[in-house]
Amino acid sequence: MVGLADGLEVDLPGRWGAVHCLQRVDSTNRRLLESSTLVPDRYEVCVAREQTAGHGRRGRAWLSSPDASLTFSVARALSPDEAVDPALSLAVGVGVARGLERCGFSGFGFKWPNDLVTEDGAKLAGVLVEARAVREDRLPALVVGVGLNRVGAHTLGVDRRVADLSQLPGPAEAALSDLLRAVLVEVVRAWDDFARSGLALVANDHARLDHLRGRRITVLDTGEEGIAAGIDHGNGALLLQRPDGLKRLYSGEISVRVLGDD
């Protein structure tokens, strides 16, 4: 994408490594997981017009066709004292939301632990965090993948409700390059903030965007029901208010659904 690397450097100087803009790739996450040039203090980027084997949480396929979705990954190596924290997906989700708001979009929220959804619960975007273990020739690293539906979500033929940017209040036409630049910058800012302060610096925006809070939800894995009571911003756990007290749910492989969001 012409000028993307220069634009990112203008917006957030000194934070970028290589920026790969590809026509087609199996998976932007996989491309960066295999990168030999990741370092701790700069973010490497891979953007693709089309992904052929993109996936989300639990291995679910992320379907995309050329330019219908915004699909990219961001990665950096871990510093020696830096741990892998699954709550990063919450910070990155807030970063994606901030980028969309910078471009003039509204009418969406964040669904714990890693999705952006419309006000009626249709999936707009997803975040996937993957880790790379240390190898002889490569540092341990984290890769964050983002898939965002721009147009044509109704044609995907998936077994869940989905939406795209054309259905949100906002600009009728948002240039792909402007959208990508805004979202990438805000994702990296949120990641930097998370590395320094955990969820503290995204807590207010997360509370504002929280799609689940106050709604009756069910935990799909166990059948438990309760009222979502927000997020523990110390560790990223979802708070579930039940008759027998407050329970904390940790992301892992747990999925939740708002009752009535079919």
C-alpha positions in Angstrom: 0.0 0.0 0.0 1.7 3.1 -1.3 2.9 5.4 1.5 1.7 3.3 4.5 5.1 2.9 6.1 5.8 6.7 5.8 2.4 7.6 7.2 2.9 5.3 10.2 6.3 6.8 10.9 4.8 10.3 10.8 2.0 9.4 13.2 4.2 7.3 15.6 7.9 7.9 15.0 10.4 5.3 15.8 8.1 2.4 16.6 8.0 0.5 13.2 10.0 -2.2 11.7 9.3 -3.7 8.3 5.9 -3.1 6.7 4.9 -5.8 4.3 1.9 -5.1 2.0 0.9 -8.2 0.1 -1.7 -8.9 -2.5 -2.4 -12.4 -1.2 -1.2 -14.6 1.7 -2.3 -17.7 3.5 -2.2 -15.9 6.9 -0.7 -12.6 8.0 -0.2 -14.0 11.5 1.7 -17.0 10.1 3.8 -14.7 7.9 5.0 -12.7 11.0 5.3 -15.8 13.3 8.0 -17.0 10.8 9.8 -13.6 10.5 13.4 -13.6 11.5 13.6 -9.8 11.8 11.4 -9.2 14.9 13.0 -7.1 17.7 11.5 -6.0 21.0 11.4 -2.2 20.4 9.7 -2.0 17.0 6.5 -3.4 15.4 6.6 -5.3 12.2 3.4 -5.2 10.1 1.9 -7.5 7.5 -1.1 -6.4 5.5 -2.9 -8.4 2.9 -5.7 -7.7 0.4 -6.7 -11.3 0.6 -6.1 -14.1 3.2 -6.6 -17.7 2.1 -6.1 -19.4 5.4 -6.9 -16.7 8.0 -8.3 -17.9 11.3 -9.6 -16.6 14.6 -10.0 -17.9 18.1 -10.5 -21.7 18.4 -9.3 -22.1 14.8 -12.5 -20.6 13.2 -11.9 -19.6 9.6 -11.8 -15.8 8.9 -13.2 -15.5 5.4 -12.0 -12.6 3.3 -12.0 -11.6 -0.3 -9.9 -8.8 -1.9 -10.5 -5.5 -0.2 -13.8 -6.6 1.4 -12.0 -7.1 4.8 -9.2 -5.2 6.5 -6.7 -8.0 7.4 -3.4 -7.3 9.1 -1.0 -8.5 11.8 1.4 -6.6 14.0 4.3 -8.3 15.8 7.3 -7.7 17.9 9.8 -9.8 19.9 9.4 -10.0 23.7 12.0 -8.3 25.9 13.7 -10.7 28.4 11.5 -9.9 31.4 8.2 -9.6 29.4 5.5 -12.3 30.0 2.7 -13.4 27.6 -0.5 -11.9 28.9 -3.8 -13.0 27.3 -5.4 -9.7 28.4 -3.5 -8.1 25.5 -6.5 -8.9 23.3 -8.6 -6.5 25.3 -6.1 -3.6 24.9 -5.8 -4.3 21.2 -9.6 -4.4 20.8 -9.8 -0.9 22.3 -7.0 0.2 19.9 -9.0 -1.0 16.9 -12.1 0.8 18.3 -10.2 4.0 18.7 -8.9 3.8 15.2 -12.4 3.4 13.8 -13.6 6.3 15.9 -10.8 8.4 14.5 -12.2 7.7 11.1 -15.7 8.8 12.1 -17.4 5.4 12.8 -19.7 4.7 15.7 -22.4 2.3 16.7 -20.2 -0.6 17.9 -18.8 -2.0 21.1 -16.3 -4.5 22.4 -17.4 -8.0 23.3 -15.1 -9.8 25.7 -12.6 -11.2 25.1 -11.7 -10.3 21.5 -14.5 -9.1 19.2 -16.0 -5.8 18.0 -19.7 -6.1 17.5 -22.6 -3.8 16.4 -25.1 -2.6 19.0 -27.3 -5.6 18.2 -24.4 -8.1 18.6 -23.4 -8.8 15.0 -19.6 -9.5 14.6 -17.7 -6.7 13.0 -14.1 -7.5 13.8 -12.0 -10.0 15.7 -8.6 -10.0 17.3 -6.2 -13.0 17.6 -3.1 -13.0 19.7 -0.5 -15.8 19.1 2.9 -16.4 20.8 6.1 -17.7 19.3 8.5 -19.6 21.6 12.2 -19.0 21.6 14.2 -20.8 18.9 17.9 -20.9 18.2 17.7 -18.2 15.5 14.6 -16.3 16.7 13.5 -14.4 19.7 10.2 -15.2 21.5 7.5 -12.9 20.1 3.8 -12.0 20.1 1.7 -11.5 17.0 -1.6 -9.8 17.0 -3.9 -10.4 14.0 -7.0 -8.2 13.2 -9.8 -9.0 10.8 -12.3 -6.3 10.1 -15.3 -6.5 7.7 -15.4 -3.5 5.4 -18.2 -4.4 3.0 -20.2 -7.4 1.9 -20.5 -9.2 5.2 -23.9 -10.5 4.2 -22.3 -12.5 1.4 -20.0 -14.5 3.6 -22.4 -17.4 4.3 -21.2 -18.0 7.8 -23.2 -19.6 10.6 -23.3 -16.5 12.8 -24.4 -12.9 12.6 -21.9 -10.6 11.0 -21.8 -7.0 10.0 -19.4 -4.6 8.2 -18.5 -0.9 8.3 -21.0 0.0 5.6 -23.8 -0.7 8.2 -22.4 1.6 10.8 -23.0 5.3 11.3 -20.0 7.0 9.7 -18.4 8.1 6.5 -20.0 6.7 3.3 -16.6 6.1 1.8 -13.5 5.5 4.0 -10.3 5.1 2.1 -8.6 1.8 2.9 -5.2 3.4 3.4 -6.6 6.0 5.9 -8.5 3.3 7.8 -5.6 1.0 8.0 -3.2 3.7 9.1 -5.5 4.9 11.9 -6.2 1.4 13.2 -2.6 0.4 13.1 -1.4 3.4 15.0 -4.0 3.0 17.7 -3.3 -0.7 18.0 0.4 0.0 18.6 -0.4 2.8 21.0 -2.6 0.5 23.0 -0.1 -2.3 22.9 2.7 0.1 24.2 0.4 1.3 27.0 -0.5 -2.3 27.9 3.2 -3.3 28.1 3.8 -0.4 30.5 0.7 -0.3 32.6 -1.5 -3.3 31.9 -5.1 -2.4 31.2 -5.1 0.8 33.3 -4.7 3.1 30.3 -7.5 1.5 28.3 -9.9 0.9 31.2 -12.1 4.0 30.6 -12.5 3.3 26.9 -13.2 -0.3 27.5 -15.9 0.5 30.0 -17.4 2.9 27.5 -17.4 0.3 24.8 -18.3 -2.8 26.8 -21.1 -4.6 24.9 -21.7 -7.2 27.6 -21.9 -5.1 30.7 -25.4 -5.3 32.3 -26.6 -8.0 29.9 -27.7 -11.5 30.8 -25.2 -13.9 29.2 -24.5 -17.6 29.0 -21.2 -19.3 29.1 -21.3 -21.7 26.1 -18.8 -24.1 27.5 -20.6 -24.7 30.8 -24.2 -23.4 30.4 -23.8 -21.0 33.3 -25.9 -17.9 33.1 -25.6 -14.5 34.9 -25.3 -10.8 34.4 -22.1 -9.5 32.9 -20.7 -7.0 35.5 -17.7 -5.6 33.6 -14.1 -6.5 33.4 -11.5 -6.9 36.2 -8.9 -4.5 34.8 -6.2 -6.0 36.9 -6.2 -9.3 34.9 -8.8 -9.0 32.1 -11.3 -11.4 33.6 -14.9 -11.1 32.8 -17.1 -10.6 35.9 -20.2 -12.7 36.0 -22.8 -11.8 38.6 -24.7 -15.0 39.7 -27.1 -15.6 42.5 -24.3 -17.3 44.5 -21.9 -14.4 44.0 -19.4 -12.9 41.6 -17.5 -15.2 39.4 -14.4 -14.4 37.3 -14.1 -15.9 33.8 -10.7 -16.0 32.1 -10.5 -15.9 28.4 -8.6 -19.1 27.5 -11.1 -21.1 25.4 -14.2 -19.7 27.0 -17.0 -18.2 24.8 -20.0 -16.3 26.0 -23.2 -15.2 24.3 -25.7 -12.5 25.1 -29.1 -14.2 25.6 -31.3 -13.1 22.7 -28.3 -12.5 20.4 -29.0 -15.3 17.9 
